[in-house]
C-alpha cells in the first residue's frame, strides 16, 4: 500500500490514502497441437505436437519391407535402397489442417539404389536351368534329369517396392520369378549308338530306351576302331568311296556308287577322322575285326540305321 500526499481545496494540507495493488502475471504458451482426426499416410497424428507427430511418422516410414523369396523371408529398411520421406514438411501441413484431414507423405525413392539391391537379390536367388546330360553307365546310355531355373521379375519387384513405400504400407511382398526351362531334356536326347568293339555289336537307343541291335565288323588290330565318344557329322546316300591317305589304299582308285562300292549304299561319317558306319558288300566280315577302322554293317541294316539317326547323334565306342 502506497501513501500519497496532496493539498485540499481550502489550501490545507490533507492526507489521502491510495491503495495500489501490484499483481505479477506469468503467461505460459502451450505447444501447438494438430487437429483431431488428422492422418499422414495412415498414421494418426491428431492431437499430437509437431515433435510427437514427426517421431510417429518417421517410425512408421522406417518400418522394414518384407520380401518373400524362395525359402527365405528378407527384411530391408527403406534406407537400404535409398528411400527417404519428407516427414517434417508433412507435419507442418498437418499443423494447419482442419479436423479429419488425410494428408499424404511425400516419399523420394531411389531407382538406382533399388536396382542395385534387386541385382544382388537376383545374383543370390536366380538359378540357371540345368540341361540333361548324356552319359554311359554299364555300357548303356544314361540321361540325367533336367532342372528348371528361375529369374527374378525385376520390374515387377521394383513396382511393388515403390508402391509400398509411397503408400507407406508394409504388406509382405512376394517376389515373382519367371521359369527358365532347360533346352536339353531326357525326351529331346534322340538316338544314341553304342558300339561294342570287342563284341562287334552296334546297339541303337532312343535316349535310354533300347531300339535295336546289330552285328557289325570293326577294325583290325592294326587299324583299330577308335574308342571314345563321337558323333555323326555327315550322312550320305549312295556314297563314292575315295581311297584314304593310308598305306593300304595308296594304289586304289575312287569307286562310284554301285554294287561293288565298299561303303554299300549308306555312309554315316563320325567326328573321328576317317571313320564311319557304313554298309558293306562283304557280308562274311560281319562279326569280326576285319575293317580298316570303320564300322561295317549289312547293307540292309545300314539303310535302316541311316533312317533312324541324325547329324549330331552320339556314338559311344567301347572296348567290351
NORCORZI-V226459 format. One record per backbone hydrogen bond with DSSP energy under -1.0 kcal/mol. CO is the residue of the C=O (numbers start at 1). NH is the residue of the N-H. Records with the same first field share a line. If there is no record, write none. Layout:
# NORCORZI-V226459
CO = NH / NH
This chain:
# NORCORZI-V226459
6 = 14
12 = 8
14 = 6
34 = 47
35 = 38
36 = 100
38 = 45
39 = 103
40 = 43
43 = 40
45 = 48
48 = 34
49 = 53
50 = 54
51 = 55
52 = 56
53 = 57
54 = 58
55 = 59
56 = 60
57 = 61
58 = 62
60 = 63
65 = 76
66 = 173
67 = 74
68 = 175
69 = 72
72 = 69
74 = 67
76 = 65
77 = 80
78 = 81 / 83
79 = 82
84 = 108
85 = 87
86 = 90
87 = 91
88 = 92
89 = 93
90 = 94
91 = 95
94 = 97
101 = 39
103 = 41
106 = 86
108 = 84
110 = 114
111 = 115
112 = 116
113 = 117
114 = 118
115 = 119
116 = 120
117 = 121
118 = 122
119 = 123
120 = 124
121 = 125
122 = 126
127 = 150
130 = 147
133 = 144
135 = 142
137 = 140
140 = 137
142 = 135
147 = 130
149 = 180
150 = 127
151 = 178
152 = 154
153 = 157
154 = 158
155 = 159
156 = 160
157 = 161
158 = 162
159 = 163
160 = 164
161 = 165
162 = 166
163 = 167
164 = 169
173 = 68
176 = 153
178 = 151
180 = 149
184 = 132
190 = 207
192 = 205
193 = 316
194 = 203
195 = 318
196 = 200 / 201
200 = 216
201 = 196
202 = 214
203 = 194
204 = 211 / 212
205 = 192
206 = 209
209 = 206
212 = 204
214 = 202
216 = 287
217 = 296
218 = 290 / 291
228 = 317
230 = 315
231 = 271
232 = 312
234 = 269
236 = 267
241 = 255
244 = 246
246 = 249
249 = 252
255 = 241
258 = 261
261 = 264
263 = 279
265 = 238
266 = 279
267 = 236
268 = 277
269 = 233 / 234
272 = 275
275 = 270
276 = 295
277 = 268
278 = 297
281 = 283
282 = 285
283 = 286
285 = 288
288 = 218 / 290
291 = 220
295 = 278
296 = 217
297 = 280
298 = 302
299 = 303
300 = 304
301 = 305
302 = 306
303 = 307
305 = 308
310 = 313
313 = 232
314 = 193
315 = 230
316 = 195
317 = 228
318 = 197
